Amino acid sequence: MQIISLEEAIRKITSLPADTFGLKGRGQIMPSAIADVVVFDPDTVIDRATLVSPNLYPEGIEYVLVNGELVVDNGKRTEVFPGKAVLRT
């Protein structure tokens, strides 16, 4: 059962909160923006976390870039940790 479209779900977790909280250069892919990108297969992505095991990683997420650096490569975590707290700009 689909409640909202994939495009609307992505907007609600990217550009909408960035705009709401005034986070300039975040939430959209454009020149000079901070590169936080997730590449996933919408047909296979699934959250495996449970109340008993909340730290299980999802399946179907192939690549993640944080601040332009690869932190998930071909579905495997790298040892790169470029993330930082996001403050209003």
Phi and psi in degrees as GROMACS dihedral restraints (atoms count N, CA, C in turn):
[ dihedral_restraints ]
;  ai    aj    ak    al  type     phi  dphi    fc
    3     4     5     6     1  -100.3    20    10
    4     5     6     7     1   121.9    20    10
    6     7     8     9     1   -89.2    20    10
    7     8     9    10     1   -45.3    20    10
    9    10    11    12     1  -134.0    20    10
   10    11    12    13     1   163.7    20    10
   12    13    14    15     1   -70.9    20    10
   13    14    15    16     1   158.3    20    10
   15    16    17    18     1   -59.2    20    10
   16    17    18    19     1   -41.8    20    10
   18    19    20    21     1   -60.9    20    10
   19    20    21    22     1   -42.6    20    10
   21    22    23    24     1   -68.2    20    10
   22    23    24    25     1   -39.3    20    10
   24    25    26    27     1   -61.7    20    10
   25    26    27    28     1   -44.2    20    10
   27    28    29    30     1   -63.5    20    10
   28    29    30    31     1   -43.4    20    10
   30    31    32    33     1   -59.8    20    10
   31    32    33    34     1   -39.0    20    10
   33    34    35    36     1   -70.2    20    10
   34    35    36    37     1   -18.8    20    10
   36    37    38    39     1  -109.8    20    10
   37    38    39    40     1     4.3    20    10
   39    40    41    42     1  -125.3    20    10
   40    41    42    43     1   -88.4    20    10
   42    43    44    45     1   -69.5    20    10
   43    44    45    46     1   -33.2    20    10
   45    46    47    48     1   -62.6    20    10
   46    47    48    49     1   -53.2    20    10
   48    49    50    51     1   -66.1    20    10
   49    50    51    52     1   -34.5    20    10
   51    52    53    54     1   -61.7    20    10
   52    53    54    55     1   -44.2    20    10
   54    55    56    57     1   -67.0    20    10
   55    56    57    58     1   -43.4    20    10
   57    58    59    60     1   -58.9    20    10
   58    59    60    61     1   -42.1    20    10
   60    61    62    63     1   -95.6    20    10
   61    62    63    64     1     7.7    20    10
   63    64    65    66     1    67.0    20    10
   64    65    66    67     1    34.6    20    10
   66    67    68    69     1   -88.4    20    10
   67    68    69    70     1    93.6    20    10
   69    70    71    72     1   -66.5    20    10
   70    71    72    73     1   138.6    20    10
   72    73    74    75     1    76.9    20    10
   73    74    75    76     1    16.0    20    10
   75    76    77    78     1  -130.8    20    10
   76    77    78    79     1   156.7    20    10
   78    79    80    81     1    90.3    20    10
   79    80    81    82     1    -6.7    20    10
   81    82    83    84     1  -141.9    20    10
   82    83    84    85     1   154.2    20    10
   84    85    86    87     1   -95.8    20    10
   85    86    87    88     1   112.6    20    10
   87    88    89    90     1  -160.7    20    10
   88    89    90    91     1   163.0    20    10
   90    91    92    93     1   -56.0    20    10
   91    92    93    94     1   138.1    20    10
   93    94    95    96     1    73.6    20    10
   94    95    96    97     1     0.9    20    10
   96    97    98    99     1   -78.3    20    10
   97    98    99   100     1   156.7    20    10
   99   100   101   102     1   -76.0    20    10
  100   101   102   103     1   128.2    20    10
  102   103   104   105     1   -86.2    20    10
  103   104   105   106     1    88.1    20    10
  105   106   107   108     1  -108.3    20    10
  106   107   108   109     1   109.7    20    10
  108   109   110   111     1  -134.6    20    10
  109   110   111   112     1   138.6    20    10
  111   112   113   114     1  -122.2    20    10
  112   113   114   115     1   128.1    20    10
  114   115   116   117     1  -109.1    20    10
  115   116   117   118     1   119.6    20    10
  117   118   119   120     1  -141.0    20    10
  118   119   120   121     1   162.4    20    10
  120   121   122   123     1  -100.7    20    10
  121   122   123   124     1   110.4    20    10
  123   124   125   126     1   -63.2    20    10
  124   125   126   127     1   -18.6    20    10
  126   127   128   129     1   -82.7    20    10
  127   128   129   130     1   -18.0    20    10
  129   130   131   132     1  -122.3    20    10
  130   131   132   133     1   -10.0    20    10
  132   133   134   135     1   -66.8    20    10
  133   134   135   136     1   133.6    20    10
  135   136   137   138     1  -153.7    20    10
  136   137   138   139     1   138.6    20    10
  138   139   140   141     1   -83.0    20    10
  139   140   141   142     1   123.6    20    10
  141   142   143   144     1   -98.9    20    10
  142   143   144   145     1    -6.5    20    10
  144   145   146   147     1   -66.1    20    10
  145   146   147   148     1   146.0    20    10
  147   148   149   150     1  -132.7    20    10
  148   149   150   151     1   175.0    20    10
  150   151   152   153     1   -63.6    20    10
  151   152   153   154     1   -34.8    20    10
  153   154   155   156     1   -77.2    20    10
  154   155   156   157     1   -37.5    20    10
  156   157   158   159     1  -126.4    20    10
  157   158   159   160     1    74.2    20    10
  159   160   161   162     1   -73.5    20    10
  160   161   162   163     1   -11.5    20    10
  162   163   164   165     1   -99.0    20    10
  163   164   165   166     1    12.2    20    10
  165   166   167   168     1   -71.7    20    10
  166   167   168   169     1   136.6    20    10
  168   169   170   171     1   -80.8    20    10
  169   170   171   172     1   150.6    20    10
  171   172   173   174     1   -71.6    20    10
  172   173   174   175     1   162.4    20    10
  174   175   176   177     1  -103.4    20    10
  175   176   177   178     1   155.6    20    10
  177   178   179   180     1    91.0    20    10
  178   179   180   181     1     0.5    20    10
  180   181   182   183     1  -100.0    20    10
  181   182   183   184     1   112.1    20    10
  183   184   185   186     1   -88.5    20    10
  184   185   186   187     1   -42.6    20    10
  186   187   188   189     1  -140.7    20    10
  187   188   189   190     1   140.8    20    10
  189   190   191   192     1  -136.6    20    10
  190   191   192   193     1   129.6    20    10
  192   193   194   195     1  -114.4    20    10
  193   194   195   196     1   132.1    20    10
  195   196   197   198     1  -122.1    20    10
  196   197   198   199     1   124.9    20    10
  198   199   200   201     1    51.0    20    10
  199   200   201   202     1    35.5    20    10
  201   202   203   204     1    81.0    20    10
  202   203   204   205     1     3.9    20    10
  204   205   206   207     1  -112.4    20    10
  205   206   207   208     1   139.0    20    10
  207   208   209   210     1   -73.4    20    10
  208   209   210   211     1   117.7    20    10
  210   211   212   213     1  -112.5    20    10
  211   212   213   214     1   -17.7    20    10
  213   214   215   216     1  -131.0    20    10
  214   215   216   217     1   122.5    20    10
  216   217   218   219     1  -123.7    20    10
  217   218   219   220     1   115.3    20    10
  219   220   221   222     1    54.0    20    10
  220   221   222   223     1    41.9    20    10
  222   223   224   225     1    83.1    20    10
  223   224   225   226     1     0.3    20    10
  225   226   227   228     1  -116.1    20    10
  226   227   228   229     1   137.8    20    10
  228   229   230   231     1   -66.8    20    10
  229   230   231   232     1   142.0    20    10
  231   232   233   234     1   -96.0    20    10
  232   233   234   235     1   179.1    20    10
  234   235   236   237     1   -99.8    20    10
  235   236   237   238     1    25.4    20    10
  237   238   239   240     1   -98.4    20    10
  238   239   240   241     1   131.7    20    10
  240   241   242   243     1  -130.8    20    10
  241   242   243   244     1    73.1    20    10
  243   244   245   246     1   -86.3    20    10
  244   245   246   247     1     1.1    20    10
  246   247   248   249     1   -68.6    20    10
  247   248   249   250     1   156.3    20    10
  249   250   251   252     1  -153.5    20    10
  250   251   252   253     1   163.7    20    10
  252   253   254   255     1   -61.6    20    10
  253   254   255   256     1   138.7    20    10
  255   256   257   258     1   -99.5    20    10
  256   257   258   259     1   121.1    20    10
  258   259   260   261     1  -110.9    20    10
  259   260   261   262     1   156.4    20    10
  261   262   263   264     1   -59.1    20    10
  262   263   264   265     1   142.3    20    10
